[in-house]
């Protein structure tokens, strides 16, 4: 089976991890701030907070932004459930904005229309979570302009998009957002095994996220509230200021991430080479191929094609299953979040976000990862052509 995604672990990665295993710190050690600084420097952000998953990063970002009961968080249906769940963790109401039919990212026009209506009803969101789907940046400038007009915070879910850029601005710089989140799951661009990271240019947001990731506890004497200010507290002293969580990343994960960052540019370049080869090989088939806007460099976490039902007699399910039977590990990214049973129980149903629903009934993610060989890619193309009757 050729998987849709796969990590690449080098000897340098292994050596870095072994060095930490032989060190004094497996967690809460010096590798964490080194990793945070490395990512922040790479994308041009001021602050970074590393955690054990992108889901955790989304959660502490929402907490830092003050999301709570009575608030509203909006995201897209075409994403992993964590982009919406982070609002629910905080007790907020969640709603969705449909996707653009060409980029499959959030529709800026749809967002504006929904915001105008929400303002009239006094139901504006506190946070909007645009998702850089498959590695292509969203139109952050336009979203940021809407944020200034309508008064919401912007939390970029860039789980797919480290290494991508928009008008030359690296995703993660937070030039057009309050917080950006990256994922380092094994199938993402670079990996820490499991892991995530939140970036911001706001020192207070960074401080709050760091507090929430580790039980809400601080050991910083300058922030102590209960200690006697007239004398130094004992060495064991700490204070819990918030109801926090254990979302810490380990030093083992952090050094793997530091090592992987050395290959980030080559990974993104290789993914783009493979994407262009797919573009050339799949033209003329009954498929809609990814549209990358000229102002964007995509990280190409995913290469997604959409079946064009009017041009093939086979169903989405048939094509998917036949590719799997031929050893091609295709996947679907994503089933619309609002149609998951949990969100149906909250009142969502078919027909509310038609573009995302149509997309979910047509999309297939093809194998794409840096170590995918040209020969393997040709095998994928050959199988797809056979299934579609164009061999």
PyMOL commands that set and color helices and strands:
alter all, ss='L'
color gray80, all
select helices_A, chain A and resi 11-21+30-43+54-64+82-89+108-120+133-135+140-150+203-213+221-223+251-261+264-282+309-311+316-325+337-339+341-344+354-360+374-387
alter helices_A, ss='H'
color red, helices_A
select strands_A, chain A and resi 2-3+47-51+72-76+93-97+127-128+153-157+165-166+169-170+179-183+196-200+217-218+239-240+287-288+296-297+303-307+328-329+363-366
alter strands_A, ss='S'
color yellow, strands_A
deselect
rebuild
show_as cartoon
